[in-house]
Amino acid sequence: MSNVNSVLAKFTLRTIILVLLAKFIFVNISQAQDIHYSQFYNPVLILNPAKTGIFNGDDRFLLSYRDQWSSVPVPWRTFTASYDKKFYPSRSDKHFFAGGLSFNYDRQGDSNLSLSNLNLFGSYTKILNKRNLLTIGLGLGIATRAFDTANLVWDSQWNGTTFDSSLPSLERFDAERVNFLENTVGINYRWQKNKRTKFDIGLGVYHLLEPGVGFYDDEDITLPRRYNLSGIFSGKLTNRLDLQLQALGQLQDEYDELLVGGLLKLYVNQNRGKETELHVGIGYRTSGSFFPTAALKYKERYYFSINFERDISEFDWATNGSAGFEAHFRYIIHKVKPLEQFKICPIY
């Protein structure tokens, strides 16, 4: 009898979790949050389109991966790949343009609820003077939300004694895939004293047209606008040590989020052509987690960082305290320009 009770208890718990998940997905999808990373300062194109082209170099490649809540039955995995490039005008050193491309894929839960989008970005940067730059950016893209019911169970499939997968779910969906247009706008201001001391503050707005994302034809479900305000400061402390402080506030419908953190940057090697930096730090998310972070930067081109997120919220009983893992990789190309095309450009 005890074995039967144990099995029933496990089944009941699983049923409750899946029912709540289904409710979250199909009833409250209009309130679902967008893709997000703890190291928001790395996948910058999904942070703010005005970050396009704001880096020291000519071409930039970025890869990001996040594995969230892998210890519970509803893992959440996110992948981002992006590329952006500067375009210098031939007759002026007072401004420049930049363009970029990003692909995002996000999948979560037993229903494999997924979001994938492909976005194009463009920005214009006005060089106000040697230390001040102002950038505006725009983004347009195509996105898809989809799910799969093959792995889901429903209360109608409980016959009173056992779970019977042959029973109908009694659920009706007009679509299991929805396509919509993405649109975003942003602005970013940068003050820079030199290569190692600088400050950025930016505002981004996503889903300006609030596209429809409902799986039922008779429901007017839209994706709410997302607003974010970010600030990143980096300053030289000593010849071999810098301090970086960063903060991000986001608001989307009734959801809000605040991330704060800091990094110490140690210059292990400052010899030309062998520059090596080691970054260590920690961040905090107001939803209830903190994340130690480590990164390695080499030759001003290669950058790799990781963090392990620790859950301290009321949900930690299900996550065993492990909320997520992130990894980011960046590669920057620096081109040598012909003498007649060379212009004095700001140091990023």
N, C-alpha and C positions, 0 to 999 in steps of 0.2 A: 504493500500500500504506500509506503514511504517513497518508493521509486516512482510510482504513478503520480503522487503529489508533486515530486520534484520535477518530473517531465511537464506536468500541467503548469507549474509555476514558471518554468522557463518559457513555455509556449506563450503563456499569458503576458509575460514581460516583453517577449519579442513582438507579440501582436500589438501591445500598447505602443511600443516604439515605432512600429511600422505605420500604425494608424495616425499617430502624431506627425510622422514624417510626411505621409500622404496629405494630411491636412495642410501642413506647411507648404508643400509643393503646389497643390492644386487649388487651394482656397486663398492662401496669402502670398501667392507668387508676386503680386503687385508690390509687395513690401520687401522682396528679396534684395539683398545688398549686391553691389557690383564686385568684380574681381578686386582683391586688395592684397598687398604684401606688407609685412612688417618692415622690411628694408625698402620703404617706398622711394627713397632717394636713388635707387638703382634702376628699376624699370620706369624711367622718367616719362616716357611717352604716354603711359596710361595714367600718369599723375597729372600732367598738364601739357597740352599741345605747344605751349609757349616755351617749353624746355627743348624743343626740337632745335638741334644745332648748337646748343649751349654747352660746349665742351672744348677742351684744348686738343685740337686736331682737325682732320678733314672728314673722315668717315668713321662711324661708330657702329659696332655690332654688339647686341645685348641678348643674353639668354637668361631666363629666370624660371625657377621651379619651386613650387610650394606643395608640401604634403601635410594636410591638416587633419587632425582627429583620426589618425590611422588605427588607433587602438580601440575604436568603437565600431559598431556595424555600419556606420555611414561615413566612410572616408571621403575626403574632399581634396582633390588634386587640381593644381593650376599650373599652366605652362604659358610662357610669353617669349616671343622672339621678335626683335625689332632691329631696324637699321635706319640711321639718319645721316645726312650729308650736308655740308655747307656749300653755298654757291656765292662766290665773290663777284661783285660788279666790277667791270673793267675800268670804269671812269670815276670811281669814288671809293674812299676808304671811311666814309661816314655811316655806312650801313651794309648789311649783307642779308641774304636769304638762306633758308634751309628747307629741306624736304625729308620726309621719313615715311616708313611703313612698319606696321606692327601686326602680329598675329597672336591672338589669345585663345586659349582653350581651357575650359573649366568643367570638371565633372564631379558630381557628388551623389551619395546615397545609393540605396538598393535599386532605385529607379533609373540610375545613370542620368539624372537630370544634368544636362550639359548646356554650356554657353560657348559658342565659338564666334569670333569676329575678326575681320580683316579691315584695317583702317589705314587711310592715307593722311599724312600731316604736312602742313606747310607753315612756315613762320617768317616773320620779318623782324629784324633787329636793328634798332637805331642806336648808333654809338653816340651818346650825348656828349661825352668827353672821355678822357683817358681812363677815368675810374667809374663811369656810370653808363649802363646799357639798359634799354627798355625793349622788350620783345612781346609781340602779339602772335598768337598761333590759332590755327583752325584745324579741325579734323573731321573727316567724313568716312563712313565705312558701312559694311554690310554685316549683319549679325544673325545668328540662328540660335534659338532655344529649342531643345528637344528632350524627350524622355522615353523610357522603355518600361512597359508594365510586366515583362516576362518574369522578373524576380520578385514581384510584389505579392503579398497576401492580403485578403480582405475579410472583414467581419462576416460577410455573407457566406464565406467558405468554411465557417465553423458550424458543424451540424449539431452542436450541443454536446457531443462526446469527443470527437476528434476533428482535426483539420483535414478537409477533403479538397485537394487542388482541382478536382474535376468539376466542382460546382462553379457556376458563373459568378463573376465579380459584381455584377449588376451596376457596373460603372460605365458611363458613356463619355467619350471624349470626341469632340469634333475634329481635333487635330492632335497629333503627337509631335509636330514640328512647326515652329513659327519663325518666319523670316521678317526682319525689320531693318530700318536704316539707323545708323549711329551718326551722331553729330555733336561736336564739342567746340568750345572756344576757351581761350585762356590768355592770361597776361602775366609776365614775369619781369621783375626789376632786379638787376644785379649791381652791387657796389663792390669794387675790387681795389684793394691797395696794391697787391702784387699777386703772384702765382699762389701763394700759400695763405693769404689773408683775404677773405671775400665773404659776401653775404648775398643770399637770394631770398626773395619773397615772391610768391606767386599765387594766383587765384585761377581755378579751373572750374568750368561748368559743363557737365555731361548730360546727354539726353535732352537737349534743348526743346525738341519737338514732342517729348514724352511719347515714344512709339507704343503701339499696342502689342502686348505679349501674352494675351490670354489664350488658353487652349479650348475655350468654349465660345461658340459664335455669338451667343446671346449675352455675353458678359463684356463690359467695357473696361478691360484691365490694361493699364498703361504702366510703363517703366518710369518712375518718378525722376525728376532732375536730381543730379548729385552735385553738390557744391563742395569744394575743398580749398583750404587755405594752408599753404606750406611755407616753412621757413627753414633755411639751412645756413649755418654760420661755420666757417672754418678759419682758425687763427693760429699764427705761429707763436709758440710758447718759448722754445729754445731753438738752437740750431738743428737739433735732432728730434724735436717733438712738437706736434701740432695738436690742437683740440678742435673737434667737430661737434656741434650741437644741432639737433634737428627736431622739428615738431610738425605734425600734420593733424589738422582738424577736418572732419568730413561730416556732411549732413545730407541724408537722403530720406525724404518723407519723415517718418517718425523715428528713424534710426540716426544715431550720431556716434562718432568715434573720435578719440583723441589718442595720438601716439607721440611719445616724447622719448628722446634718447641722446646718447653721446658716444663719441669714439675718441680714443687717443691714437695718434698716428706717429709711429716710431720710424725714423729714417735709418734703417739698418745699414744701407750703403748709399752714399751720395756721389760716388764716382760716375762721371759721365759715361753713358752707355750701359751702366750696370745698376742704375738707381733701383733700390728695393725698399718698400715700405711694409710695415706690419701694423695692422689696425686691430684694436681690441676695444670692446665697449659693451653697453647694455642698453636696452630700451624697455618701455612699458606701454601696454595697451589698456585703455580704461575698461574694456570689456572683461578684463580679468586675467591678464597674462604678462609675463616679462620674458625677455629674450636676450641672452648673452650672444654677442656677435664677434666674429673674427674674420679678417680679410688680409689678403696679400696682394700687393701691387708691384709690378716689375717693369722696368724700362719705360714707364709712362704709357705703355701699350696694353699690358696684360693685367687683368684684375679678376680676383676670385674671392667670393665671400660666402660664409655660411652662418646660420644661426639656428639654435634649438629653442623653441618656444615652450615655456613652462606655464601650465594652466593653474591659476589660483582662484578661479571662480567657483560657483556652486556646482558647476558641471564637472569638477575634477574627479568625482567619484566614478564617472564613466570613462574619463580619458586617462586615468591613473596618473594625472598630473602632466601628461605630455600633450601639448596642444598643437605642435606643428614643427616642421623642419623646412628651411629655405636654403637655396643655393643660387648664386648669381655669378655670371661670367661676362666679362666685357673685353672687347678688343678694339683698339683705336688705331687708325692709320694716319700717319703724319706724312704729308707729301712735301717734297722740296720744290718750291715754285721757281720758275725762271726769273732771272733778275729783273727783267722789264715788267713782270707781273707782280713782283713782290710789293706788298703794302704793309704798313705798320698796323697790326691787328691787336686787339685787346688780349691780355693773358687770361686764360680761363683757369 
